[in-house]
Amino acid sequence: MKAKYERQYSEKYNERPAPIELIDLFKRILFEVDENGCYIVTSHKYRKKSEYISLSVNGISYYMHRLVWMAFNKKRIGSEILICHKCDNPKCINPEHLFAGTKKDNSQDMKRKGRQGSWALQSIGENKLTDTQIREIFLSTLSSYELAKIYNISSAYVRRIRNGTRCRVITCGLSY
């Protein structure tokens, strides 16, 4: 049993060295420390639809928090391993706030912290809108584009509300 566990561990946390030394990495970036001890990068731009920064090392692009974890722990990791944040701040690159885990570990961490479900809902805008706002969108004569700008959601989401494919419970009493 022990040999099997060691083989799985070795496969998951590929024992090759990290692509960069931590000291060399921190020479390439500037960051500020916030009130929670999070290191927030100021020298690089965040990706448009993500709160993560990419950095290229030897021609390979890595998310910054993954690169920091690998450099700090002197291990390379595969794509099946997530680097999670103890502080729940996706912009944080403090190696003491990062831990490696699987998707299951990340889900359990979310549930333990009472954050289950909010990511999925936020990604489609559902938790951004009140029942009243959903009714207003449903009944509005404004274009989907105009409503999307007003409510800070996508025009596709506005159309799904109007078609009844989202928020059906709220809009079911209204005529289509």
C-alpha positions as CSV (number, residue, x, y, z in Angstrom):
1,M,0.0,0.0,0.0
2,K,2.8,2.4,0.9
3,A,4.5,1.9,-2.5
4,K,1.3,2.6,-4.3
5,Y,0.8,5.9,-2.4
6,E,4.4,7.0,-3.0
7,R,4.0,6.3,-6.7
8,Q,0.7,8.3,-6.9
9,Y,2.3,11.1,-4.9
10,S,5.3,11.2,-7.2
11,E,3.1,11.2,-10.3
12,K,0.9,14.0,-9.0
13,Y,3.6,16.2,-7.6
14,N,6.1,15.6,-10.4
15,E,9.5,15.5,-8.6
16,R,11.3,17.5,-11.3
17,P,12.6,20.8,-9.9
18,A,10.5,24.0,-10.2
19,P,11.0,26.0,-13.5
20,I,12.4,29.0,-11.6
21,E,14.0,29.7,-8.2
22,L,11.8,31.8,-5.8
23,I,14.5,34.5,-5.4
24,D,14.7,34.8,-9.2
25,L,11.0,35.0,-9.5
26,F,10.6,37.7,-6.9
27,K,13.3,39.7,-8.7
28,R,11.0,39.8,-11.8
29,I,7.9,41.1,-10.1
30,L,6.7,43.9,-7.8
31,F,4.0,43.5,-5.3
32,E,2.3,45.2,-2.4
33,V,1.3,43.5,0.9
34,D,-2.3,44.2,1.9
35,E,-3.8,44.2,5.4
36,N,-4.2,40.4,5.3
37,G,-0.6,39.7,4.4
38,C,-1.5,38.9,0.8
39,Y,1.1,39.7,-1.8
40,I,-0.7,41.6,-4.6
41,V,1.2,41.9,-7.9
42,T,1.5,45.5,-9.2
43,S,4.1,45.0,-11.9
44,H,2.0,42.8,-14.3
45,K,-1.5,43.1,-15.7
46,Y,-4.3,40.8,-14.7
47,R,-6.0,38.8,-17.5
48,K,-9.2,40.3,-18.8
49,K,-11.6,37.6,-17.6
50,S,-9.5,36.2,-14.8
51,E,-8.1,37.4,-11.5
52,Y,-4.8,35.6,-12.3
53,I,-1.6,36.9,-13.8
54,S,0.4,34.9,-16.3
55,L,4.2,34.9,-16.4
56,S,6.4,33.2,-19.0
57,V,9.5,31.3,-17.9
58,N,11.7,29.7,-20.6
59,G,8.9,30.2,-23.1
60,I,6.2,28.5,-21.1
61,S,3.3,30.5,-19.6
62,Y,2.3,29.9,-16.0
63,Y,-0.2,31.4,-13.7
64,M,1.8,33.4,-11.2
65,H,0.4,31.8,-8.1
66,R,1.2,28.3,-9.5
67,L,4.7,29.5,-10.3
68,V,5.2,30.9,-6.8
69,W,4.0,27.7,-5.2
70,M,6.4,25.6,-7.4
71,A,9.3,27.8,-6.7
72,F,8.6,28.0,-3.0
73,N,8.2,24.2,-2.7
74,K,10.9,23.4,-5.3
75,K,8.5,21.0,-7.1
76,R,6.9,21.0,-10.5
77,I,3.2,20.1,-10.6
78,G,0.9,18.8,-13.3
79,S,-2.2,20.4,-14.6
80,E,-4.5,18.1,-12.5
81,I,-3.2,19.7,-9.3
82,L,-4.8,23.1,-8.3
83,I,-3.0,25.7,-6.3
84,C,-5.6,27.0,-3.8
85,H,-5.6,30.1,-1.7
86,K,-6.1,29.8,2.1
87,C,-6.9,33.6,2.1
88,D,-9.5,33.2,-0.7
89,N,-7.9,36.0,-2.6
90,P,-7.1,34.9,-6.2
91,K,-4.8,37.8,-6.7
92,C,-2.5,36.7,-3.7
93,I,0.8,35.2,-4.5
94,N,2.1,34.9,-0.9
95,P,3.5,31.3,-0.8
96,E,2.4,30.9,2.8
97,H,-1.2,31.5,1.6
98,L,-1.1,28.8,-1.1
99,F,-1.6,25.1,-1.0
100,A,-1.7,22.3,-3.5
101,G,-4.8,20.2,-3.9
102,T,-7.2,18.4,-6.2
103,K,-10.6,19.7,-7.5
104,K,-12.2,17.7,-4.6
105,D,-9.9,19.4,-2.1
106,N,-10.8,22.8,-3.5
107,S,-14.5,22.0,-3.4
108,Q,-14.2,20.8,0.3
109,D,-12.3,24.0,1.1
110,M,-15.1,26.1,-0.5
111,K,-17.8,24.2,1.5
112,R,-15.9,24.5,4.7
113,K,-15.7,28.3,4.3
114,G,-19.3,28.6,3.2
115,R,-18.6,29.6,-0.4
116,Q,-20.2,26.7,-2.2
117,G,-22.2,27.6,-5.2
118,S,-21.4,31.3,-5.3
119,W,-18.8,31.0,-8.0
120,A,-21.1,29.2,-10.4
121,L,-23.9,31.6,-9.8
122,Q,-21.7,34.7,-10.1
123,S,-20.3,33.5,-13.4
124,I,-23.8,33.7,-14.9
125,G,-24.8,36.8,-13.0
126,E,-27.6,35.1,-11.0
127,N,-26.5,36.2,-7.6
128,K,-26.0,39.7,-8.8
129,L,-29.7,40.3,-9.4
130,T,-32.6,40.6,-7.1
131,D,-36.0,39.1,-7.9
132,T,-37.2,42.6,-8.6
133,Q,-34.4,43.3,-11.0
134,I,-35.1,40.0,-12.8
135,R,-38.7,41.0,-13.2
136,E,-37.7,44.4,-14.5
137,I,-35.4,42.8,-17.1
138,F,-38.2,40.4,-18.1
139,L,-40.7,43.2,-18.6
140,S,-38.4,45.9,-20.0
141,T,-38.7,47.2,-23.6
142,L,-35.0,48.2,-23.6
143,S,-32.6,46.2,-25.7
144,S,-30.6,43.3,-24.2
145,Y,-27.4,45.3,-24.7
146,E,-28.8,48.4,-22.8
147,L,-30.1,46.2,-20.0
148,A,-26.7,44.3,-19.8
149,K,-25.0,47.7,-19.3
150,I,-27.4,48.8,-16.7
151,Y,-27.3,45.6,-14.6
152,N,-23.6,44.8,-15.3
153,I,-24.4,41.4,-16.8
154,S,-24.0,39.9,-20.3
155,S,-26.6,40.5,-23.0
156,A,-26.8,36.7,-23.4
157,Y,-27.9,36.4,-19.8
158,V,-30.5,39.1,-20.4
159,R,-31.8,37.1,-23.3
160,R,-31.9,33.9,-21.2
161,I,-34.0,35.7,-18.5
162,R,-36.4,36.9,-21.2
163,N,-36.6,33.5,-22.8
164,G,-37.3,31.9,-19.4
165,T,-34.3,29.6,-19.6
166,R,-32.9,31.3,-16.5
167,C,-34.7,32.4,-13.3
168,R,-37.8,30.4,-14.4
169,V,-39.1,30.3,-10.9
170,I,-39.3,34.1,-10.7
171,T,-40.6,34.7,-14.2
172,C,-43.1,31.8,-14.5
173,G,-46.0,33.9,-13.3
174,L,-45.4,36.4,-16.1
175,S,-46.6,35.8,-19.7
176,Y,-44.0,35.2,-22.4
